[in-house]
Amino acid sequence: MRNTKKMITQIVFFLYGSKIGVFKKLITKMLMRNQFESTLLRDIFKRFYRIDIGMYSYGCFTPERIRPGVKIGRYCSFGPDIKIYNANHPLHFISTHPYLYAKQYGVTDIDLLDRHEVIIGDDVWIGANVVILPSVKNIGTGAILGAGSIVTKDVPAFAVVVGNPAKVIKYRFPEDIQKVILESNIYKMDKTFIKRNLEHLFDSQYFSNIR
């Protein structure tokens, strides 16, 4: 069974990476039907785009808007037209044009753009049209980024940020509840566990009752 799965994965990788674009479109369309849970879709994004996406997260399978080196946690909700940048055009070059730093355009032999890792924690909700700039390296677990926000610095866990530049307007839970949630590893649980404990998840005050 494991060997069969491995073989199927290799075949999908081969077709997805081929120069025949129709295969890429068909595979993406098919796998996106189950974007919450498809491990194969996540394997493709990690292999071909260097974007690491946790289970149950959705809306983030957009390599044209999310750059290589971004790691997204589990249970994240992404609205439309979100852009995540993790590198700037080199300011010290004579020109900022990609001919000088991007190998893909056939002028330079090496890629000179230095992309850093961006880590987005578990259960992060990012509203429509949010832009995350290269100055950001970490979006904390449980954070909410309001629609249209321009995020210029790291966001703490469970913070709600809005505006341009985005600023913290409140926290979802008091510090003691935040601590309980983070220590529980609730976001590492699968949907079966979530379903079994659903009644506790509607009210943070009863969170400590989860077993």
Steps between C-alpha positions, in 0.01 A plus 500: 500500500780739594693414183189560289448841657865585442472396135187711448673798659800462269276480193308812608829684561624403154181617327476819707859591423476427128494774237144405407306762695167322473621231744581762763159660460311170519694374803456829684127513422449145619697536823352839587162330545640374831743778586421466872645150520697409187853394599596462134411863428722603792783279376479668158519849647792407720693338215429740214449832679678457836179598676423283805126488579356333810197273505150649481628842388331640192511794260881496499567286193595803291871489405461813289427697820695310765877485460736203551613455860161562662385250762129498587360323805192283543138618499583833333238697305617715208273747323539591131785706351741470792863575418799384705845636415825385659759694298552848360654615175872564575530870573880514468506386134511761225158374386223326695389309187487117533742456209774573753399249767262235359651206311171413329530795259826375350721803571670396825614144573407504867206610712607789719173562683530405865164361615449443872259255659157631601320293762124528536373321810200273540141627478593834343221682317618739229230717343466594133764721335747486788862571406781359715826683429858361511563658840272234650638163612234364734121511533408348835255216558136607512566847359243683286608739223214727399404535134715745306767527768863570409707299745848643557614321818456172685157433649467348852293188564124562518538867410244672276670747268351744248604801296789641300738438659322225692478556876377283786150610605429216743574139592252218449548358849652608833855382567402208723272353232765557233746301712255211544427485127865509395601237756215270399626447144136505392592604147708185458188287545305362206139575416378186682629645826345836415162336436516302825571815703297745296285625788807631682635694203220756479594666829861561600410500871426128482810413302674342797224235512634332186652160555 
